[in-house]
Amino acid sequence: MERSRHSSTFVAHPIIGPSPLTTRQRRPSPRLHSAAIEEQPETVTAEPHTPQPKKRRLLIGGAKAVGGKGGLESYTHMMEQLRPLTQEEWAGRMEGMSSSVPHMGSVEGEGGFTVLAIETSCDDTAVAILRSDGTILGESIASQDALGERFGGVNPAAAKDAHEANINATISQALARAAMADVGAVDVVAVTTGPGLELCLRVGVQVAQRLCLEHRKPFVSVHHLEGHCLSARLAQRQAFWASQTWTTEAFRPPDAAIEPLDELGFPFLSLLVSGGHTQLTLVEGVGRYVVLGGTLDDALGEAYDKAARYLGLPVGGGGGPALEAAARDGDPSAIELPTPLQKKPNLDFSYAGLKNAFRLAVEDRRRSLGLADSDELPRQDVADLAASFQSVALGHIEDRLHRAMVLCEQQWGVTSLAVVGGVAANQELKRRLVNLCASRGDPSVRESEFRREAKRRQNRERKRRRRERREGQADEGLEGADNEGGLVPNFVFDPSVHQAWKLFVPPPRLCRDNGVMIAWAALEKIYSGYLDDASDVTLRPRWPLGDMWVQQEDS
């Protein structure tokens, strides 16, 4: 659909099926061929970098940066060009394989098939083995927190070296925890092929290809952001919570009965908040995504990391948890900071200005206290500064998310929100979003929104008619139609139409980069009838999840 950038007036535009944005010219991507990997791995090339225009509609900051322009083909558009394999085609793919996977169907319980997934898109080496019902059989993560502390963030070359040093042991540990002798015991191999750091992605992709070809296993390529979005669906499965693993053990009492879980069905709204992404996405199905808004510069997680550094907090495990902990004892109104994009009523995010204003506020406070560069800020000052930053940063999320919720209600009837990514573990963010979702069921809140919207529509319609009168195009008898009914006759408030949103937040360990979410995304693709070719894999460091939802400018 299309919506006015400054209004909620909509005009028809197909969401399901090829987007108008997908008709632009795209540059083909070089591919990773098995021969290149086996004989000359150093000569394997990835998708070339395409310079972005100076003004960009979507620029996700951080390590896994992606953009919606510059000739990059979105994952959704690629999936639209494919079709699910028929049963005969599926059987043909299984010929010559050492394991057989059922066509487009989940097999529940111990008789199900298994997926081994590898994730190396950024700085952690992660491997997981998942059964087709969502049970985690084994997992392992080799963290690079120490490297992050040493370099003050992710160093691509150092991260790549760490992946190469850790990946074989990480795979072996996951297999051992799943009580499997080797990769020959699994049924499918999956790997993240983008977006991410090219050097890091290459390590995981080459190992996955080698395992598939060596053990004759079916192969699935996974988009990293799809893994995040679909992880919220995995977290609603009882088999997932029955898993006795690192991901689940810290978030429920041992031997506790597993309560019935609400199913997260399609479509739903996804808020992805991490060190590399801040993005609002309409998730219509597996491989079908519409990006409603994204960050124009820095991601929320990156801004948290920088703010933590300014305060002298430890950032080895990510600055977000350290800043959140410091903010608990602070006054969120102690420091006045600018609200990002306050005069831009769209669905985009921006944290560069807030980050810079916070840096200046920290420097001003240090000067006022007469501190030397080596001196630490007093504990209460750190807490007040952290709380002030967090209040504005999360308030920006609330504002954009509220706009997206109104849009999704009106356009697609969506009332489910999944919050994913590393920052989804932030408890203050979760508290605010619980309240926001509950408020959507409050008739008084909805009536207030209606009044503001009706007034805005009236003003816009008056401007349009004044312009038509100046151009001599006004119809007879319209000059006096300045009442609400005359200007917007079909816009009527119905107090009975209001519903609280359902909020879905995976457990914190499933929010960070991990192999479990990649394995689940691979399973969802298999359930939808898709497999990939391990001998011909495209590496995509920059890979938009979906095409941008187009907002029509007000006339």
C-alpha positions in Angstrom: 0.0 0.0 0.0 1.0 3.6 -0.3 0.5 6.2 2.4 1.1 9.9 2.5 4.3 10.7 4.3 2.4 13.3 6.5 -1.0 11.6 6.7 -2.9 8.4 6.9 -4.5 8.8 3.5 -3.9 5.6 1.5 -3.9 4.7 -2.2 -3.9 1.2 -3.6 -0.6 -0.5 -4.1 0.0 -4.2 -4.2 1.8 -5.6 -1.2 1.6 -9.3 -2.1 3.6 -9.8 -5.3 6.3 -7.8 -7.0 6.7 -4.3 -5.6 7.1 -1.3 -8.0 10.5 -0.9 -6.3 11.6 -4.3 -7.7 11.3 -3.2 -11.3 14.5 -1.1 -11.2 17.7 -2.2 -12.8 19.8 -4.4 -10.5 23.4 -5.5 -10.8 23.9 -9.3 -10.8 25.8 -10.8 -8.0 28.9 -13.0 -8.5 28.5 -16.4 -6.9 30.5 -18.7 -4.7 31.1 -21.9 -6.7 32.2 -25.2 -5.1 35.2 -25.4 -7.4 36.5 -22.0 -6.3 36.1 -23.0 -2.6 37.8 -26.4 -3.0 40.7 -25.2 -5.2 41.2 -21.5 -4.7 39.2 -20.2 -1.7 41.2 -16.9 -1.7 39.9 -16.0 -5.1 36.2 -16.3 -4.3 34.4 -13.0 -4.8 31.3 -11.6 -3.1 28.6 -9.2 -4.2 30.4 -6.0 -5.3 30.0 -2.9 -3.2 27.7 -0.4 -4.9 28.1 3.3 -3.7 24.9 4.6 -2.1 23.4 7.9 -3.3 24.1 10.8 -1.0 20.5 10.9 0.3 19.3 7.5 1.3 15.8 6.3 2.2 17.2 3.5 4.4 20.7 3.1 5.7 21.2 0.6 8.5 24.2 1.5 10.5 26.8 -0.8 12.0 28.5 -4.0 11.1 25.6 -5.5 9.1 24.7 -2.4 7.1 22.2 -2.7 4.4 20.5 -0.2 2.1 17.3 -0.2 0.1 18.8 1.5 -2.9 21.9 1.5 -5.0 21.0 -1.4 -7.2 20.7 -4.0 -4.4 18.1 -6.6 -5.0 16.1 -7.4 -1.9 15.6 -10.9 -0.4 11.9 -10.6 -0.9 12.2 -9.8 -4.5 14.5 -12.8 -5.0 12.0 -15.1 -3.3 9.2 -13.7 -5.5 11.1 -14.9 -8.6 11.2 -18.4 -7.2 8.4 -20.8 -6.5 8.1 -23.7 -4.0 9.4 -27.0 -5.4 6.8 -29.5 -6.4 6.8 -33.0 -4.8 8.5 -34.4 -7.9 11.1 -31.7 -8.0 11.8 -32.2 -4.3 12.3 -35.9 -4.8 14.7 -35.1 -7.5 16.7 -32.8 -5.1 16.9 -35.7 -2.6 18.4 -38.1 -5.2 22.0 -38.7 -4.4 21.7 -37.2 -0.9 22.7 -39.2 2.2 19.5 -38.1 4.0 15.9 -37.5 3.0 13.8 -34.6 4.1 9.9 -34.7 3.7 8.4 -32.3 1.1 6.9 -29.1 2.7 6.1 -30.7 6.0 7.1 -30.5 9.6 7.6 -33.9 11.3 6.9 -33.6 15.0 8.6 -35.4 17.8 11.6 -37.7 17.8 10.9 -38.9 14.3 11.6 -35.5 12.8 14.5 -34.5 10.7 17.4 -32.3 11.9 19.1 -29.1 10.7 22.7 -28.0 11.5 23.0 -24.2 11.1 26.1 -22.0 11.1 26.1 -18.3 11.9 29.2 -16.1 11.3 27.8 -12.8 10.1 29.5 -10.7 12.7 31.7 -11.4 15.6 30.3 -14.6 17.3 30.8 -18.1 15.9 27.5 -19.9 16.5 26.3 -23.4 15.6 23.0 -25.1 16.5 21.2 -28.4 15.7 17.5 -28.2 15.6 14.9 -30.9 15.2 12.0 -30.2 12.8 9.5 -29.6 15.7 11.7 -26.8 17.1 13.6 -28.8 19.8 17.1 -27.7 20.3 19.3 -30.8 20.3 22.7 -29.1 20.6 24.2 -25.6 20.3 27.5 -23.8 20.8 28.7 -20.2 20.7 32.3 -19.0 20.6 32.1 -15.4 21.9 34.4 -12.6 20.8 33.6 -10.3 23.7 37.3 -10.1 24.7 38.2 -8.9 21.2 35.4 -6.4 21.3 36.8 -5.0 24.6 40.3 -4.9 23.1 39.3 -3.1 19.9 36.4 -1.0 21.3 34.0 -2.8 18.9 34.0 -5.3 16.0 37.3 -5.5 14.1 36.4 -7.4 10.8 39.9 -8.9 10.3 40.3 -10.0 13.9 36.7 -11.4 13.9 37.4 -13.4 10.7 40.6 -14.9 12.2 38.6 -15.8 15.4 35.9 -17.5 13.3 38.5 -19.6 11.4 40.1 -20.6 14.7 36.8 -21.5 16.4 34.4 -22.9 13.8 35.5 -26.5 13.7 35.5 -26.8 17.5 32.2 -25.0 17.7 30.6 -27.5 15.3 32.1 -30.5 17.1 30.8 -29.2 20.5 27.2 -28.7 19.1 27.3 -32.2 17.6 28.5 -33.7 20.9 25.8 -32.0 22.8 23.3 -33.4 20.3 24.8 -36.9 20.8 25.8 -37.0 17.1 29.1 -38.5 16.0 29.6 -36.2 13.0 27.8 -34.1 10.4 26.7 -37.3 8.6 24.1 -37.7 11.4 22.2 -34.5 10.5 19.8 -34.2 7.6 20.2 -30.6 6.4 23.0 -28.0 6.6 22.1 -24.3 6.7 24.2 -21.1 6.9 23.8 -17.3 7.0 24.8 -15.9 3.6 24.1 -12.2 4.4 23.9 -9.5 5.3 27.0 -9.1 7.4 30.7 -8.6 7.4 32.1 -10.1 4.2 35.2 -11.6 5.7 33.1 -13.2 8.5 30.3 -14.5 6.3 32.8 -16.2 4.0 34.2 -18.4 6.8 30.8 -19.9 7.6 29.6 -20.2 4.0 32.7 -22.0 2.9 32.6 -24.5 5.8 28.8 -25.1 5.2 29.4 -25.8 1.5 32.3 -28.2 2.3 30.1 -30.1 4.8 27.2 -30.3 2.3 29.3 -31.5 -0.6 31.4 -33.9 1.5 28.4 -35.5 3.4 25.9 -35.1 0.5 23.4 -33.1 2.5 20.6 -30.7 1.4 21.5 -27.1 1.8 19.5 -24.0 2.8 20.8 -20.3 2.6 19.4 -18.1 5.3 19.0 -14.3 5.4 20.3 -13.1 8.8 17.4 -10.7 9.4 14.8 -13.3 8.5 16.4 -15.4 11.2 15.8 -12.7 13.7 12.2 -12.0 12.6 11.1 -15.7 12.6 12.8 -16.4 15.9 9.8 -15.0 17.6 7.7 -17.8 16.1 10.1 -20.4 17.4 9.8 -19.0 20.9 6.1 -19.8 20.8 6.6 -23.5 20.4 6.4 -25.9 23.3 9.1 -28.1 21.9 11.5 -25.1 22.0 10.8 -24.6 25.7 11.1 -28.3 26.4 14.8 -28.1 25.2 17.3 -28.5 28.0 19.8 -26.1 26.6 21.7 -22.9 27.3 19.2 -20.8 25.3 16.2 -21.8 27.4 17.5 -23.0 30.8 17.8 -19.6 32.4 14.3 -18.4 31.6 12.0 -20.9 33.2 12.1 -22.9 36.5 13.5 -26.4 36.1 10.8 -29.1 35.5 8.1 -26.4 35.3 5.0 -27.3 33.3 5.1 -25.5 29.9 2.0 -23.3 29.6 0.0 -23.2 26.4 1.6 -20.6 24.1 -0.1 -18.1 21.8 0.8 -18.8 18.1 2.4 -15.9 16.3 0.9 -16.2 12.8 1.4 -14.2 9.7 1.2 -11.3 9.1 2.8 -9.4 12.0 4.8 -6.3 12.7 8.5 -6.8 13.5 10.7 -4.3 15.4 14.3 -5.3 14.9 16.7 -3.5 17.3 20.3 -4.5 17.4 23.8 -3.2 17.1 23.6 -3.2 13.3 19.9 -2.6 12.7 16.9 -0.6 13.8 14.0 -1.5 11.4 10.2 -1.8 11.3 9.1 -4.6 9.0 5.7 -6.1 8.0 6.3 -9.8 8.0 3.7 -11.3 5.6 5.2 -14.8 5.4 8.5 -16.7 4.8 10.4 -14.7 2.2 7.8 -11.9 2.1 8.7 -8.7 3.9 7.9 -5.0 3.5 10.3 -2.6 5.2 8.2 0.2 6.7 11.1 2.2 8.1 14.7 2.0 9.1 17.6 4.0 10.6 19.0 6.8 8.5 22.4 6.6 10.2 23.2 4.7 13.4 21.4 1.8 14.8 20.0 1.8 18.4 22.5 -0.8 19.6 25.4 1.1 18.2 24.2 4.3 19.8 24.0 2.4 23.2 27.6 1.1 22.7 29.0 4.6 21.9 27.1 6.2 24.9 28.5 3.5 27.2 32.0 4.3 26.0 31.5 8.0 26.6 30.6 7.1 30.2 33.6 4.8 30.6 31.4 1.7 31.0 32.6 -1.8 29.9 31.6 -2.6 26.3 33.1 -6.1 25.9 29.7 -7.8 26.1 28.0 -4.9 24.4 27.6 -1.4 25.9 23.8 -1.8 26.0 23.5 -4.0 29.1 26.1 -1.8 30.9 24.3 1.4 30.1 20.9 -0.1 31.0 22.2 -1.2 34.4 23.7 2.2 35.1 20.4 3.9 34.1 18.4 2.1 36.8 19.7 4.4 39.5 19.5 7.6 37.5 17.1 10.4 36.8 15.9 10.3 33.2 15.1 14.1 33.3 18.5 15.1 34.7 19.9 16.0 31.3 18.0 17.6 28.4 18.7 15.8 25.1 17.1 16.4 21.6 14.4 14.0 20.4 15.4 12.6 17.0 13.3 13.5 13.9 10.6 15.2 16.0 9.3 17.1 13.0 9.4 14.2 10.6 6.2 12.2 11.0 7.4 9.1 9.2 8.6 5.7 10.3 12.4 6.2 10.1 14.9 6.4 12.9 18.0 8.4 13.5 20.5 8.3 16.4 23.5 10.1 15.1 22.3 13.5 16.4 21.3 12.1 19.8 24.7 10.3 20.1 26.6 13.5 19.4 24.5 15.6 21.8 25.1 13.0 24.5 28.8 13.1 23.9 28.8 16.9 24.3 26.7 16.6 27.5 29.2 14.2 29.0 32.1 16.5 28.1 30.3 19.5 29.6 29.7 17.6 32.8 33.3 16.5 33.0 34.4 20.1 32.5 32.1 21.5 35.1 33.5 19.0 37.6 37.1 19.8 36.6 37.9 16.2 35.8 41.1 15.2 33.9 40.9 12.8 31.0 41.9 9.9 33.2 39.3 10.7 36.0 36.1 8.8 36.2 32.7 10.5 36.4 31.0 10.2 39.8 28.6 7.2 39.9 25.5 9.3 40.2 26.4 11.4 37.3 27.0 8.3 35.2 23.6 7.0 36.3 21.8 10.3 35.5 23.4 10.6 32.1 22.7 7.0 31.2 19.0 7.3 32.3 18.6 10.5 30.3 20.1 8.9 27.1 18.0 5.8 27.5 14.8 7.8 28.0 15.1 9.7 24.8 16.5 6.8 22.8 13.6 4.5 23.7 11.1 7.4 23.4 12.1 7.6 19.8 11.4 3.9 19.4 7.9 4.3 21.0 7.0 7.3 18.7 7.9 5.5 15.5 6.4 2.2 16.6 3.1 3.9 17.5 2.9 5.3 14.0 3.7 1.9 12.5 1.0 0.2 14.7 -1.7 2.7 13.5 -0.6 2.1 9.9 -0.7 -1.7 10.3 -4.1 -1.6 12.0 -5.6 0.5 9.2 -3.9 -1.1 6.2 -3.5 -4.8 7.0 -5.5 -5.5 10.2 -2.3 -6.5 12.0 -2.3 -6.5 15.8 0.7 -8.6 16.7 4.2 -7.2 17.4 7.5 -9.2 17.6 10.5 -7.4 19.1 13.7 -9.1 18.1 17.5 -8.4 18.0 20.0 -7.9 20.8 18.4 -4.8 22.2 15.1 -6.6 22.6 16.6 -7.9 25.9 16.4 -4.4 27.4 13.9 -4.6 30.2 13.0 -0.9 30.1 12.2 -1.2 26.4 10.0 -4.2 27.1 8.2 -2.4 29.9 7.4 0.5 27.6 6.2 -1.7 24.7 4.0 -3.7 27.1 2.2 -0.4 27.9 2.1 0.7 24.3 0.5 -2.6 23.2 -2.1 -2.4 26.0 -3.0 1.2 25.1 -4.1 0.1 21.6 -7.2 -1.5 23.3 -8.1 1.7 25.2 -11.1 3.4 23.4 -10.1 6.8 24.8 -6.7 6.6 23.3 -8.2 5.6 19.9 -10.7 8.4 20.0 -8.0 11.0 20.7 -6.1 9.6 17.7 -9.2 9.9 15.6 -9.8 13.5 16.6 -6.2 14.5 15.7 -6.4 12.6 12.4 -9.8 14.1 11.5 -8.4 17.6 12.1 -5.3 16.9 10.1 -7.4 15.6 7.2 -9.5 18.7 7.3 -6.5 20.9 7.1 -5.0 19.0 4.2 -8.3 19.0 2.3 -8.7 22.8 2.8 -5.3 23.3 1.4 -6.1 21.2 -1.6 -9.3 23.1 -2.3 -7.7 26.5 -1.9 -5.1 25.4 -4.5 -7.8 24.2 -6.8 -9.7 27.5 -6.5 -6.5 29.4 -7.3 -6.1 27.3 -10.4 -9.7 27.7 -11.3 -10.5 24.0 -10.8 -12.8 24.1 -7.8 -16.3 22.5 -8.1 -19.4 24.6 -7.5 -20.8 24.5 -3.9 -17.7 23.3 -2.2 -16.6 26.6 -0.6 -18.8 26.1 2.4 -18.0 22.5 3.1 -15.7 23.1 6.0 -17.4 20.9 8.5 -15.9 17.4 9.3 -18.6 15.5 7.5 -18.3 17.7 4.3 -14.5 17.4 4.1 -14.1 13.8 5.2 -17.5 12.2 4.9 -16.2 8.6 5.0 -14.0 9.0 8.0 -16.2 8.0 11.0 -15.0 7.0 14.5 -16.2 3.6 15.6 -15.5 3.2 19.4 -16.2 -0.6 19.1 -13.1 -1.1 16.8 -10.2 -1.2 19.2 -8.0 -4.1 20.2 -4.9 -4.5 22.4 -1.9 -5.7 20.6 -0.2 -9.0 21.4 3.5 -8.6 22.2 6.0 -11.4 21.4 9.6 -11.1 22.7 12.0 -14.1 22.4 14.2 -14.9 25.5 17.3 -12.8 25.6 19.7 -15.5 24.5 17.6 -16.0 21.4 17.7 -12.3 20.7 21.5 -12.1 20.2 23.1 -13.6 17.1 22.9 -17.4 17.4 22.7 -20.6 15.4 19.2 -21.6 16.7 17.4 -18.8 14.9 19.3 -19.6 11.6 18.3 -23.3 11.9 14.6 -22.3 12.5 14.6 -19.9 9.5 15.9 -22.8 7.4 13.1 -25.1 8.7 10.5 -22.5 7.9 11.9 -22.3 4.3 11.8 -26.1 4.1 8.2 -26.1 5.3 7.4 -23.6 2.5 9.0 -25.8 -0.2 12.4 -24.1 -0.7 15.9 -25.6 -0.9 19.2 -24.1 -2.2 22.2 -25.4 -4.1 25.3 -25.8 -2.0 27.5 -25.8 -5.2 26.4 -22.3 -6.2 26.0 -19.8 -3.3 25.9 -16.1 -3.4 27.6 -14.2 -0.6 25.7 -10.9 0.1 27.3 -8.6 2.7 24.7 -6.0 2.0 21.2 -7.5 1.4 18.0 -5.6 2.0 15.3 -7.8 3.6 12.5 -6.3 1.7 11.6 -3.4 -0.6 10.8 -0.1 1.1 7.1 0.7 1.6 6.5 3.9 -0.5 5.0 6.9 1.2 3.4 9.4 -1.2 4.3 13.0 -0.5 1.4 15.3 0.4 0.3 17.5 -2.5 
